[in-house]
Amino acid sequence: MTLLLMAAGNGSRYGKLKQFDELGPKGEFLMEFSIHDALNNGFKHIVAVTKKENVAFLQDYLSARLPENIKLDVVAQEVSDLPEGVTFSGERAKPWGTAHAVWTARNVIKGAFAIINADDYYGKEAFKSAADFMKSNTTDKTFGLVAYTLKNTLSEHGSVSRGVCQAENGKLTSINEHTKIEINDGKIIDTDANVEFTGEELVSMNFWVCHPSIFDFTTEYLKEFIADEKNIAKGEIYLPFAIKEMISRDMIDADVIPSDSKWFGVTYANDKDIAVSELQKMTDTNGYPSPIWEAAQKV
């Protein structure tokens, strides 16, 4: 089983490259805890997508820590990496979004794979749920979404963007992106859309289980997207939207896998203190070895 980590973000709200911030008790990156949880649930292949200038660093960093039996690929997400024959005019400062980040790994992934953000903590139970799904799923037409409860994914330090899920008989029917959800006077509100939530809604935190068919679809999706000139300067194709489009075209369906796992992320600089505290707490209560790779080297 393969785990793909998206680690190419700019960290504009965080103030630095949060993927490489030392948050663990021994200076570990947040992604190392996710990788540790994945390996403990049977994953054998780690793929990290990052900026071109960080590829060599991350390759060396993870190679020195991962057990020898784990395959590692670190690939660059670049603006110039596009389907054959696709070009664009004008300037483009940043990559094409999370769906493009996943597409970047098309040449190193051959089977079912899970996707996460490198700067989020997803919890051990979530990886067990994803692994169980991958082992029991018998068709490449069914994807999976490990979904979290909205109230457990908010930040005390500002608004967050969340994809709020709708499901029917356990199957994902839609994801509606809300870009400014925050706690306001004790209520959970999207202040841009003036929509109030109960907090019990299931949301996507970009923990997906996919099959390689997403690469072929994204190839065509990119062609359509870049053909529209208004997308060239700043437009992005987001992974949830790509999967939603695949569902709407009856190419796939997607099981919603509810997770009660603890989740936290580092969207804002002030989120760092919470992340450091939580990782220390989990290490102190024997949730993780310290240093985290001490036990993993024996796998």
DOPAMI-776060 format. One line per 4 residues: number of its first residue (from 1); their letters; for each residue x, y, z of C-alpha. Coordinates in steps of 0.2 Angstrom, whole numbers, plus 2048, in hexadecimal, padded with zeros to 3 digits. Example, Ala and Ser with C-alpha at 12.3 -4.5 7.8 and 13.67 -1.06 7.14 Angstrom:
<sedos>
1> AS> 83E/7EA/827; 844/7FB/824;
</sedos>
This chain:
<sedos>
1> MTLL> 800/800/800; 806/811/7FC; 804/822/805; 806/832/7FC;
5> LMAA> 80A/842/806; 806/853/7FE; 815/85E/805; 816/86B/7F8;
9> GNGS> 80C/879/800; 813/88B/803; 80D/88D/815; 807/89F/812;
13> RYGK> 7FC/8A0/821; 809/897/82C; 817/8A2/827; 824/894/822;
17> LKQF> 824/883/81A; 81A/87A/828; 81D/869/820; 82F/86A/826;
21> DELG> 82C/872/837; 833/868/846; 824/865/850; 827/854/858;
25> PKGE> 830/851/869; 840/84D/860; 83E/85A/852; 834/84E/846;
29> FLME> 829/855/838; 816/853/83A; 816/847/82A; 822/83B/834;
33> FSIH> 814/837/840; 808/833/831; 815/828/828; 818/81F/839;
37> DALN> 806/81B/83A; 805/816/828; 813/80A/82A; 80B/802/839;
41> NGFK> 7FC/7FF/82F; 805/7F6/821; 80A/804/815; 81A/800/80C;
45> HIVA> 81C/80E/7FF; 81E/820/804; 81C/82E/7F6; 81F/840/7FB;
49> VTKK> 81A/84E/7EF; 824/85E/7F2; 82C/86D/7EA; 83A/86A/7DE;
53> ENVA> 846/873/7E9; 842/868/7F8; 842/857/7EF; 855/853/7F4;
57> FLQD> 853/858/806; 843/84E/809; 84A/83F/800; 859/83F/80B;
61> YLSA> 850/843/81B; 843/835/819; 84F/828/812; 85A/82A/822;
65> RLPE> 84B/826/82D; 840/81A/824; 842/807/826; 84C/7FF/818;
69> NIKL> 83D/7F5/812; 833/804/80E; 833/80B/7FC; 835/81E/7FB;
73> DVVA> 831/82A/7ED; 833/83D/7EE; 82C/846/7DF; 82B/859/7DA;
77> QEVS> 81B/862/7D6; 81F/86E/7C9; 815/87B/7BF; 81D/874/7AF;
81> DLPE> 818/862/7B2; 808/861/7A7; 800/854/79B; 809/851/78B;
85> GVTF> 805/85F/77E; 7FE/86B/78B; 805/87C/78C; 800/88D/793;
89> SGER> 804/89F/790; 807/8AC/79E; 80E/8AA/7AF; 80A/89E/7BD;
93> AKPW> 812/8A0/7CE; 80C/890/7D7; 808/87E/7D3; 7F7/879/7CD;
97> GTAH> 7EF/873/7DD; 7ED/863/7E7; 7E6/858/7D8; 7F5/85D/7CE;
101> AVWT> 800/858/7DD; 7F9/847/7DD; 7FB/845/7CA; 80D/84A/7CD;
105> ARNV> 810/838/7D4; 808/82F/7C5; 818/827/7C0; 81D/81F/7D1;
109> IKGA> 80C/818/7D7; 804/809/7CF; 7F7/803/7DB; 7EB/809/7E8;
113> FAII> 7F1/817/7F3; 7EC/823/801; 7EF/836/801; 7F1/842/80F;
117> NADD> 7F8/853/812; 809/853/819; 805/861/826; 7F6/859/82E;
121> YYGK> 7F6/84C/83C; 7E8/83E/838; 7EA/832/846; 7EE/81F/848;
125> EAFK> 7DC/81A/846; 7DA/823/836; 7E8/819/82E; 7E1/809/834;
129> SAAD> 7D0/80D/82C; 7D9/812/81C; 7E3/802/81C; 7D4/7F7/820;
133> FMKS> 7CA/7FF/811; 7D9/7FD/805; 7DB/7EA/80A; 7C8/7E7/809;
137> NTTD> 7C3/7F1/7F9; 7C2/7E6/7EA; 7BF/7F2/7DC; 7CA/800/7D5;
141> KTFG> 7B9/80A/7D2; 7B7/80E/7E4; 7C1/81B/7ED; 7C1/81F/7FF;
145> LVAY> 7C0/82F/80A; 7C5/82E/81C; 7BA/83C/823; 7BB/846/833;
149> TLKN> 7AE/84F/83E; 7AE/862/83A; 7AF/867/84C; 7BF/85D/84F;
153> TLSE> 7C8/866/840; 7C6/878/844; 7D4/885/849; 7D4/890/858;
157> HGSV> 7DE/89D/84F; 7D4/8A1/83F; 7C9/89A/831; 7CB/88A/828;
161> SRGV> 7C6/883/817; 7BC/872/818; 7B4/867/80B; 7A3/863/813;
165> CQAE> 79E/851/80E; 78D/84B/809; 78A/838/809; 77D/82C/805;
169> NGKL> 77D/819/80B; 790/81C/80F; 794/822/7FE; 79B/834/7FB;
173> TSIN> 78E/83E/7F0; 796/850/7F1; 7A3/85B/7FA; 79F/86D/7FC;
177> EHTK> 7AE/878/7FF; 7AC/885/80D; 7BB/891/80D; 7B9/89B/81D;
181> IEIN> 7B2/890/82C; 7B5/896/83D; 7AE/896/84F; 7A4/8A6/851;
185> DGKI> 79B/8AA/862; 79B/897/865; 794/893/854; 79D/88A/845;
189> IDTD> 79A/895/836; 7A0/898/825; 7A1/8AA/826; 7A3/8AD/813;
193> ANVE> 793/8A3/80E; 78A/8A6/81F; 787/894/822; 786/88C/833;
197> FTGE> 78B/87B/837; 787/86F/846; 799/869/846; 794/857/844;
201> ELVS> 796/858/831; 7A3/84D/829; 7B1/856/820; 7BF/851/814;
205> MNFW> 7D1/854/81B; 7D8/84E/80B; 7DB/83C/811; 7D6/832/802;
209> VCHP> 7D8/820/7FB; 7DA/820/7E8; 7DE/816/7DA; 7E9/81A/7CB;
213> SIFD> 7DA/81E/7C0; 7DB/82F/7C8; 7EB/833/7BE; 7E2/830/7AE;
217> FTTE> 7D4/83B/7B3; 7DF/849/7B9; 7E8/849/7A9; 7D8/84D/7A0;
221> YLKE> 7D3/859/7AE; 7E3/863/7AC; 7E1/864/799; 7CF/86B/79C;
225> FIAD> 7D5/877/7AA; 7E4/87F/7A1; 7DA/881/791; 7D0/88E/79A;
229> EKNI> 7DB/89D/79B; 7D4/8A5/7AA; 7DB/896/7B5; 7ED/899/7AF;
233> AKGE> 7F2/8A7/7BC; 7EB/8A0/7CC; 7DF/892/7C9; 7E1/881/7D2;
237> IYLP> 7D9/870/7D0; 7D5/869/7E1; 7D6/856/7E5; 7C4/856/7ED;
241> FAIK> 7BD/85E/7DD; 7C6/852/7D2; 7BF/843/7DB; 7AE/84B/7DC;
245> EMIS> 7AE/84D/7C9; 7B3/83B/7C7; 7A4/836/7D2; 798/841/7C8;
249> RDMI> 79E/839/7B7; 79B/828/7BF; 7AD/823/7BD; 7AE/81E/7CF;
253> DADV> 7A5/81F/7E0; 7AD/823/7F1; 7AA/81B/802; 7A9/827/810;
257> IPSD> 7B4/820/81F; 7AF/82A/82F; 7BE/82C/83B; 7BE/830/84D;
261> SKWF> 7D1/833/84C; 7D9/842/854; 7DD/84E/846; 7E7/85F/847;
265> GVTY> 7F0/869/83A; 7FB/878/83A; 7F2/885/82F; 7F7/894/83A;
269> ANDK> 808/898/843; 7FE/897/853; 7F9/885/84F; 80B/880/852;
273> DIAV> 80A/880/865; 7FB/875/865; 803/868/859; 813/868/863;
277> SELQ> 809/865/873; 7FF/857/86C; 80D/84E/864; 817/84F/875;
281> KMTD> 807/849/87E; 805/83A/873; 817/836/874; 817/837/887;
285> TNGY> 808/82B/888; 811/81E/87D; 808/822/86E; 818/824/864;
289> PSPI> 82A/81F/867; 837/82D/869; 840/830/85E; 831/82A/853;
293> WEAA> 83C/81F/848; 845/815/856; 838/807/855; 834/809/842;
297> QKV> 846/804/83D; 843/7F2/843; 833/7F0/838;
</sedos>
